[in-house]
Amino acid sequence: MRPLFLRAIVPQARTLARDRGKPKVTGAKDGRTTMQCQAVTRFAEALEPLDRPDPSPQGAQVLVRVTGCGVCHSDVHIRDGYFDLGGGARMALQQPLPLVLGHEIEGVVAALGPQAGGVHIGQRVAVYPWIGCGQCAACRRGEENYCPQPANLGIQRFGGYASVCLVPDPRYLIDCDGVAPGLAAAYMCSGLTAYGALKKVADAKAEDPVLIVGYGGLGMMAHALAKAMIPQAPILAADIAPSKRAAARAAGLSVYDPSDKADAQRLLADTGGVYAALDFVGSQDSFSFANASVRRGGAIIVVGLYGGAFSMPLPTLPLRALRLQGSYVGTLEEAREVIALARSGKVAPIPILPRPLSEAEAALADLKAGRAVGRIVLQPDPG
């Protein structure tokens, strides 16, 4: 059986059979407006523009005119067509192509299906993309992000690397007036993921340092949210990229270089071991650094999907009383909580790096190479 996070990425047959929300890709021969769209047409190759008509919402569907779509590192994995499982093993993805990426979506309600209620034309919204089957035990608990038969926007359904996005039900739309442009999009994955990880260490006290491993868009978001969620706990940061260490240092954090053995020793000397390490990279090296940094009775929360594998002697888990936990995005209710927290003014904005939609491929390349300090947000090209 595949691990849960992979089952959340790889579509199931029943998901595809019920996916009425993904319009067929065609030319605009029927006279309807043609939308902009950047899509994966072949794995491991550059995104390509597609010509297709704007979809017409049916039933409870809502058409959202996209004003911003964040570029997430998981988009890189999906474009490349695999996840690295370590030891030379790869988990090949099975999405049918073409696929429009993008699950960090904000926009304006453009059209409503006849059964869609609770939102109005022109309303500014963030789009919750982690859509489940609605029938399984996870969905009934309100944990659609854990659904084993997902229909996630930008992963199984067409997403936000486009000028419009078809959302299956208005309940997935969150009013985001008062949140800066671009940030509302980033909160739907980057913010939500950081929020979910921080909730798992919400008991941290003033003597409990929390280490952010990876100070990219996710790490920056975690730092911003931590100030509101665990203000009593000291926050530290670690990153192998000098530019990201500089950004963390400029934000007032104590900073460490995971590639420098002396820095690993310095962290232990400074803290005696951290209470929790939030690994927003998810590589063998980042996990090893997190593991070496955590004190007895502490926690490692693995969030990133960079890839690799690890092994640990099982007796060390009880002997260290170590809590090892994965964290995968968040629930719809948690997404609403994140937006409410942002609207309250208690969360400092992270840097938003706007790029035109036509530069989506270049944006993925910059993210993969670690050149993005902040969150890249794609915006439809003018005209």
Secondary structure, 3 states (H helix, E strand, C coil): CCCHHHHCCCCCHHHHHHCCCCCCCCCCCCCCCEECEEEECCCCCCCEECCEECCCCCCCCEEEEEEEEECCHHHHHHHHCEEEEECCEEEECCCCCCEECCCEEEEEEEEECCCCCCCCCCCEEEECCCCCCCCCHHHHCCCHHHCCCCCCECCCECCCCECEEEECCHHHEEECCCCCCCHHHHHHHHHHHHHHHHHCCCCCCCCCCEEEECCCHHHHHHHHHHHHHCCCCCEEEECCCHHHHHHHHHCCCEEECCCCHHHHHHHHHHHCCEEEEEECCCEHHHHHHHHHHEEEEEEEEECCCCECCCCCCCCHHHHHCCEEEECCCCCHHHHHHHHHHHHCCCCCCCCEEEEEHHHHHHHHHHHHCCCCCCEEEEECCCC
